[in-house]
Amino acid sequence: MKAENEKYCVNCGEAIDARAEVCPKCGVRQPTEYAETQHFHAEPAPKRGLNERWLITLLLCILPCIVGINGIHRFYTGKIGTGVLMLLTLGGCGIWTLIDIIMIATNQYKDDDGIVISYSE
């Protein structure tokens, strides 16, 4: 339950300090109009469980490797330049692909906009 001096994070829905510029749980910067508003009464974002974007990115990183096509997940997340490089180098002979699989699985992989693609929303 949200207290009088709290607001909900626009990304993860957690109750945070009303003056917070960045959510301490997910690290997402809060919009300035929310930071200046003392009486923001929006409901928290619904928790949906598994993030479909995370699952698709992980599958696009793992499954095409079986047939030798690497980098499809990079195109999906908007990283076109490095996607082309991965296609041309066969995923850095598989090393680059392995690193991406680990980063996606551990919620450290970011899309082209710098947003972390995580397991849960």
C-alpha positions as CSV (number, residue, x, y, z in Angstrom):
1,M,0.0,0.0,0.0
2,K,1.3,3.4,-1.0
3,A,1.9,6.0,1.8
4,E,1.3,9.7,1.5
5,N,4.9,10.5,0.6
6,E,5.3,7.7,-2.0
7,K,4.5,7.1,-5.6
8,Y,4.6,4.1,-7.9
9,C,7.5,3.4,-10.3
10,V,6.4,3.8,-13.9
11,N,8.3,0.7,-14.9
12,C,8.1,-1.9,-12.1
13,G,5.1,-0.5,-10.1
14,E,7.0,-0.6,-6.8
15,A,6.1,2.1,-4.2
16,I,9.0,4.5,-4.0
17,D,9.7,7.9,-2.4
18,A,7.7,10.7,-4.1
19,R,10.9,12.7,-4.6
20,A,12.9,9.8,-6.2
21,E,14.2,10.5,-9.6
22,V,15.3,6.9,-10.2
23,C,13.6,3.8,-8.9
24,P,15.9,2.0,-6.4
25,K,14.5,-1.4,-7.4
26,C,14.7,-1.4,-11.3
27,G,16.9,1.7,-11.9
28,V,14.5,3.4,-14.3
29,R,14.5,7.2,-14.3
30,Q,11.1,8.5,-13.4
31,P,9.4,11.2,-15.5
32,T,9.9,14.7,-14.2
33,E,6.2,15.6,-14.0
34,Y,5.8,12.7,-11.6
35,A,8.7,13.8,-9.5
36,E,7.3,17.3,-9.1
37,T,3.8,16.0,-8.3
38,Q,3.2,15.4,-4.6
39,H,-0.2,13.7,-4.9
40,F,0.3,11.1,-7.7
41,H,-2.3,8.5,-7.1
42,A,-1.9,6.0,-10.0
43,E,-2.3,2.3,-9.4
44,P,0.8,0.2,-9.6
45,A,1.6,-1.6,-12.8
46,P,0.2,-5.1,-13.0
47,K,2.7,-7.9,-12.4
48,R,2.5,-10.2,-15.4
49,G,5.1,-12.7,-14.6
50,L,7.3,-13.9,-17.4
51,N,8.4,-11.1,-19.8
52,E,7.6,-12.3,-23.3
53,R,10.3,-10.0,-24.9
54,W,13.0,-11.6,-22.7
55,L,11.9,-15.1,-23.7
56,I,11.8,-14.3,-27.4
57,T,15.3,-12.7,-27.2
58,L,16.7,-15.7,-25.5
59,L,15.2,-18.1,-27.9
60,L,16.3,-16.0,-30.9
61,C,19.9,-16.1,-29.5
62,I,19.9,-19.9,-28.8
63,L,17.9,-21.6,-31.5
64,P,19.4,-20.1,-34.7
65,C,22.8,-21.1,-33.5
66,I,21.9,-24.7,-34.1
67,V,21.8,-24.0,-37.9
68,G,24.7,-21.5,-37.8
69,I,22.8,-18.2,-38.1
70,N,23.9,-15.9,-35.3
71,G,22.8,-12.3,-34.5
72,I,19.0,-12.6,-35.1
73,H,18.3,-11.5,-31.5
74,R,20.4,-8.4,-32.1
75,F,18.0,-7.4,-35.0
76,Y,15.0,-8.1,-32.8
77,T,16.3,-5.8,-30.0
78,G,17.2,-3.0,-32.5
79,K,21.0,-3.5,-32.6
80,I,21.2,-3.7,-36.4
81,G,24.9,-2.9,-36.7
82,T,26.1,-5.5,-34.3
83,G,23.6,-7.9,-35.8
84,V,25.2,-7.6,-39.2
85,L,28.6,-8.1,-37.6
86,M,27.4,-11.2,-35.8
87,L,26.1,-12.6,-39.1
88,L,29.4,-11.9,-40.9
89,T,31.6,-13.4,-38.1
90,L,29.2,-16.3,-37.3
91,G,28.7,-14.8,-33.8
92,G,32.4,-14.2,-33.3
93,C,32.9,-18.0,-33.9
94,G,30.3,-18.6,-31.3
95,I,32.0,-16.7,-28.4
96,W,30.0,-13.5,-28.9
97,T,26.8,-15.6,-29.0
98,L,27.7,-17.4,-25.9
99,I,28.3,-14.1,-24.1
100,D,24.9,-12.8,-25.2
101,I,23.2,-16.0,-24.1
102,I,24.7,-15.5,-20.6
103,M,23.9,-11.8,-20.5
104,I,20.2,-12.4,-21.6
105,A,19.8,-15.3,-19.1
106,T,21.2,-13.2,-16.2
107,N,19.1,-10.1,-17.0
108,Q,22.1,-7.9,-18.1
109,Y,21.3,-7.6,-21.9
110,K,20.1,-4.2,-23.0
111,D,18.2,-3.3,-26.2
112,D,19.2,-0.4,-28.6
113,D,17.5,2.1,-26.3
114,G,19.5,1.0,-23.2
115,I,16.6,-0.7,-21.6
116,V,17.4,-4.0,-19.8
117,I,15.5,-7.0,-21.2
118,S,14.8,-8.9,-18.0
119,Y,13.1,-12.1,-17.0
120,S,10.1,-10.5,-15.2
121,E,8.4,-7.2,-16.0
